[in-house]
Every structure is written in structure tokens, then in C-alpha cells.
Amino acid sequence: MGRTNPTFRDRLERLRADWSDYRRALRRRDEPHFDRLFEHARAHADACGYLNHDSPIVPVLLSVALEQQAAIAALEERVAALEAAEDDSVRAVDACQTVIERPWPGAADE
């Protein structure tokens, strides 16, 4: 007996084909971003298939949101690491400045 329901990947390709006119109307610089949205959905196709939602756009949007949330978390970690490195650099500069201001012990006392 054959499958009665198309797989999510089949539904996703049909959805992509439905949006092909929209993609063609986009500016060239936006086309890769549009394609990436469908790549996000395809990356989560197994989970989307388990959802078996009537409208394929719902799991697609959730997949896109999930990938964007992961990207935001990665960027937040990177910012935190850069800020920590900057704080370390500031402390090192402060330590060097202290050495320059008082080059030997007791120099400020004289």
C-alpha cells in the first residue's frame, strides 16, 4: 500500500514552487536570504513532519524562528566574549598606566 500523505519535504518543495514568482520579484540581493529561509525549514523537516500540520507554512515559520533564535544566541555569546576580552584589555591598560605614573615603589611619596 502506498503513502496517502505527501512527506513534509514534498510539501516544502511545493510551497517553494508556489513562492517562486515572489522570489523572482525580489531584488537580487534578497534572493539568497529568501532561499536561506527554506534551507532552515528543510533542516528541520523531520520535526516538521512529525507535527503533520494542515498548513505547511506553520512549521516553516517555526523552523525559521528557531534558526534565528539560535543565531541570536550565538551572537550574544560572541558579544559577551568580546566584552570580556575588552574588560581584560582595559584592566591591562590601567595596570600599565599605574606603572607609568609610579615607575618604582614609593615614587609617589617623594
LINZIDA-V33768 format. One record per backbone hydrogen bond with DSSP energy under -0.5 kcal/mol. CO is the residue of the C=O (numbers start at 1). NH is the residue of the N-H. E is the energy in kcal/mol with one decimal. If there is no record, write none. Layout:
# LINZIDA-V33768
CO | NH | E
CO | NH | E
This chain:
# LINZIDA-V33768
7 | 11 | -2.2
8 | 12 | -2.9
9 | 13 | -2.2
10 | 14 | -2.1
11 | 15 | -2.4
12 | 16 | -2.6
13 | 17 | -2.2
14 | 18 | -2.2
15 | 19 | -1.5
17 | 20 | -1.2
19 | 23 | -2.3
20 | 24 | -2.4
21 | 25 | -1.5
22 | 26 | -0.8
23 | 26 | -1.0
27 | 30 | -1.5
27 | 31 | -1.1
28 | 32 | -0.6
30 | 34 | -2.1
31 | 35 | -2.5
32 | 36 | -1.9
33 | 37 | -1.3
34 | 38 | -1.2
35 | 39 | -1.7
36 | 40 | -2.2
37 | 41 | -1.8
38 | 42 | -2.4
39 | 43 | -2.0
40 | 44 | -0.9
41 | 44 | -0.6
42 | 45 | -1.5
44 | 48 | -2.5
45 | 49 | -2.4
46 | 50 | -1.5
47 | 51 | -1.3
48 | 52 | -1.4
54 | 56 | -0.6
55 | 58 | -1.0
55 | 59 | -0.6
56 | 60 | -1.4
57 | 61 | -2.7
58 | 62 | -2.1
59 | 63 | -2.3
60 | 64 | -2.3
61 | 65 | -2.5
62 | 66 | -2.4
63 | 67 | -2.3
64 | 68 | -2.5
65 | 69 | -2.4
66 | 70 | -2.1
67 | 71 | -2.1
68 | 72 | -2.4
69 | 73 | -2.4
70 | 74 | -2.1
71 | 75 | -2.3
72 | 76 | -2.6
73 | 77 | -2.2
74 | 78 | -2.1
75 | 79 | -2.6
76 | 80 | -2.4
77 | 81 | -2.3
78 | 82 | -2.5
79 | 83 | -2.8
80 | 84 | -2.3
81 | 85 | -2.3
82 | 86 | -2.3
83 | 87 | -2.4
84 | 88 | -2.1
85 | 89 | -2.1
86 | 90 | -2.5
87 | 91 | -2.3
88 | 92 | -2.0
89 | 93 | -2.5
90 | 94 | -2.7
91 | 95 | -2.2
92 | 96 | -2.2
93 | 97 | -2.6
94 | 98 | -2.0
95 | 99 | -1.8
96 | 100 | -2.2
97 | 101 | -2.5
98 | 102 | -2.2
100 | 103 | -0.5
104 | 107 | -2.0
106 | 109 | -0.8
106 | 110 | -0.7
107 | 110 | -0.5
